[in-house]
Amino acid sequence: MGHRHPSKLENAEIAHARARWLLRAELAYCKECMLEGEKEALSDLTPGGLFDSLWRGWVLQQVARWRNPRHKATFPAMAYDLAPPQELALLHVLTRDCLRVCSVHGARGTRVDSSAVLEGLGQMSRNDRSLVLDDVLDGLAEGNAVA
């Protein structure tokens, strides 16, 4: 594309340049770029790839939101077990399935092992993957402000 989507992304965990570009397109609501980026993301299920970067950034953002100061989480943990039930209810069942196999590591829960998620996504139809991607992009967009 020959244009840019200016915004200040709050989610520094998204390492992949195309993933950041897609998120900026989502925030700018640029339909053409959103479709192009989503198509790329649905096809790129490699570790460290586009979908993986979005997934990891979203999980880290969610884990930070889900932290309960009264109950100290211990890591490693499955992302699903960290989520409040009312939050899980808002997600598509396929996204919840992905959270069940996604582990969060590190002393403060700052690393994500998405290998099982990528494997599961690879076994899903493109349409099913798009349902998970929709939840991820919606969550990332909610956590970022347009500058």
C-alpha positions, 0 to 999 in steps of 0.5 A, spaced: 500 500 500 502 507 498 499 510 504 500 510 512 496 509 518 499 513 523 498 511 530 501 510 537 501 503 538 501 501 546 502 494 545 510 494 545 510 486 545 508 486 537 515 484 534 513 483 527 513 489 523 507 487 518 503 485 525 504 492 527 502 495 520 495 490 520 494 493 527 495 500 525 490 499 519 485 496 524 485 502 528 485 507 522 479 502 520 482 502 513 478 496 510 483 495 504 489 494 508 485 490 513 483 485 508 490 484 506 493 484 512 488 479 515 489 475 509 496 475 510 495 473 518 491 467 516 496 464 512 502 466 516 502 461 522 510 460 523 513 461 529 515 468 530 510 470 524 504 475 523 499 471 526 504 469 532 506 476 533 499 478 534 497 472 538 503 473 543 501 481 544 494 479 545 495 474 550 501 478 554 496 484 554 490 480 556 494 477 562 496 484 564 489 486 564 487 479 568 492 480 573 488 480 580 492 484 586 489 479 591 491 473 588 498 472 586 499 468 579 504 463 579 508 462 572 508 457 568 500 457 567 495 456 562 493 463 559 485 460 560 486 459 567 488 466 568 482 469 565 476 471 569 470 467 567 466 473 564 472 475 560 472 468 557 465 468 555 466 474 551 471 470 546 469 465 541 469 458 543 475 457 538 479 462 541 478 459 548 480 453 545 487 456 543 488 459 550 487 452 553 493 450 550 497 457 550 502 457 556 505 463 559 512 463 562 517 468 566 517 470 573 512 476 571 508 472 566 512 476 560 513 470 555 508 466 551 509 459 548 504 459 542 507 453 539 501 449 541 496 454 539 500 455 532 499 447 531 492 448 533 490 453 528 494 450 522 489 444 523 483 449 523 479 451 517 481 458 514 474 461 516 475 458 523 482 461 524 479 468 522 474 467 528 480 467 532 484 472 529 477 477 530 478 476 537 485 477 537 485 484 533 479 486 537 482 485 543 489 489 541 485 494 538 481 495 545 488 496 548 491 501 543 489 508 542 489 512 536 494 518 536 
